[in-house]
Amino acid sequence: MSVTVNASLLFDRSLHSRILALALPMVLSNITVPLLGLVDAAVIGHLEHAWYLGGVALGSTMISVTFWLLGFLRMSTTGLTAQAAGAKDKHALGLTFVQGSAMALLFALIFLLLHQVVAQQVFALSDASDDVKFYGEQYFTIRAWSAPAALMNFVLLGWLLGNQDAKAPMWMVIITNVMNIVLDVVFVLGLGWKVEGAALASVIADYSGMSFGLWCVFRIWLAENLPNPKILAKDIANNIGRFVRLNRDIFLRSLCLQVTLSFMTFQGASYGDNVVAANAVLMSFLMIISYGMDGFAYAMEAMVGKAIGGKSRDELKESIIGTFFWGTLICSVLSAVFLLCGESLIGLITNIEQVRSVAYQYLPWLVAMPLISLWAFLFDGLFIGATKGKDMRNSMFVATSSFFFTFWLVSDLGNHALWLSMSLFMGMRGIGLAVLFTRQWRRGQFLT
C-alpha cells in the first residue's frame, strides 16, 4: 500500500482552506516572537551599562532552554487531543487536558523547588563578569516564577490545536508577547526597575496568556459538554503510562536536537569571532524557516491526529498530501529568496564587512536548507499527530549520530564541516521518519 497522489486533491479548495485555517494563525503568531526579542534588547540595551543586557541575555537563555526542553507537553497534548476529538471520545478529550495540566504543574513545582540550586551551579560555571552573572541570576530567579504559567501554556496550546482551533492559540501567543513588550517599556523605562522589571514583565505576560487560554478551554468545555474536571481527576492514572512514555520519548528527541544546535554554536565560536557572528546571522534565517514551517507542522499534527482518531484512511491521505504540498511550496519560495536576495538580506542584519564576507561563503548551505529541512518539519508533525514518540526518538538518535560522525569525518573543512553536518542532520531526520512511515503504511500499521 502506498500514499498515491490524487491530482484532484491538489485542487480541493476545502482541503487547502482547512490547512491554511490551522497553519496561518500559528505562522502569524510566530512573527511576534522575534519582535519580542528585538524589543527586549532595545529596552535593556538603552540602560547605562552593558552588563544589564548581558545579564538578561544569560538569564533568559537559561529559562528558554529549560522551558524549550519541556515543550514535549505541547506536542504530546496536541496528538492525543486530536485523536480523542477524531474519535469523538469526550472522556478522553477531557482526560488528556487534565493529565497534561497535572504533569505541567508537577514539573513547574519541581523547577521552583530546585531553581535556586540550579542557578548557583550554572552561574558558577559561567565565564561572564561578576556584574553579568549577578543580573543574570536576578533575572532568572524572578522569571522562574512564570514556570506554572509557561508550562500550562504548552498544554493549553496543544489542547486547543488538537481541537482544530488555531485562532485561540494565535491570540494566546500574541497577547503574551504584546503584554511583555508593553510592560517592558513601563517597568524598565517608565519605572526604572531595570532587569527586575524585564523579568517581572515576562512573568505577568505568561500568566496573561495562560488566563486567556484557560478561558478558551472553558468555552470549548461547555460547548462540547465535557465531563466535570473533578470527576476526570479521579481517572488521572488511567492510561497514564502511554502519556508518560510519549512525553519521555519526545523529551529525548528534543534533547538531541538541543545538543546538536548547541554544538553548532559552540564549535563555530572556536573558529573565530567573525565565523561565529556569521553563523549567528545565517542561523537567524533558519529561524525564519522554522517559523514558516512550524505553522504547517502544527496543522499536520491536528489533522493527522483527528484522522487517526476517526480511523479515516482517506482523511489521513488528504492531510498528508495537502500539507506536504504547502510545505514544498513555502520552502521552494524561501530557497529562491535566499538564492536571489541572500547577500542583501545578510547586509540588512550586519554592516560589519568581515562578518558579511564570511557569511557570503556559507550562503549556499542556507539556500539548500529549506528544501532539506522541510521533510523533518512535516514528518515530525505527522508522527506527533500519530503519537508515535518512540519512532521520533529513534530517528532523532540516528540523525544526531550522523551529525557527529560526519563532523568527525570532515572536521578539517572547518565551518563547512559544521554546515555539512547540520544539512545531513536535517536530511536524516526526514529520511528516517519517511522510511518508518512508508514501512508502516504499506503494512497497514500507521492508523493503529
Secondary structure, DSSP 8 states (H G I E B T S, - for coil): ------GGGGG-HHHHHHHHHHHHHHHHHHHHHHHHHHHHHHHHHTSS-HHHHHHHHHHHHHHHHHHHHTTHHHHHHHHHHHHHHHTT-HHHHHHHHHHHHHHHHHHHHHHHHHHHHHHHHHHHH--S-HHHHHHHHHHHHHHGGGHHHHHHHHHHHHHHHHTT--HHHHHHHHHHHHHHHHHHIIIIIIS--HHHHHHHHHHHHHHHHHHHHHHHHHHHHHHHT---HHHHHHTTTTTHHHHHHHHHHHHHHHHHHHHHHHHHHHHHHTT-HHHHHHHHHHHHHHHHHHHHHHHHHHHHHHHHHHHHHTT-HHHHHHHHHHHHHHHHHHHHHHHHHHHHHHHHHHHHH---HHHHHHHHHHHHHHHHHHHHHHHHHHHHHHHHHTT-HHHHHHHHHHHHHHHHHHHHHHGGGTHHHHHHHHHHHHHHHHHHHHHHHHHHHHTT-TT-
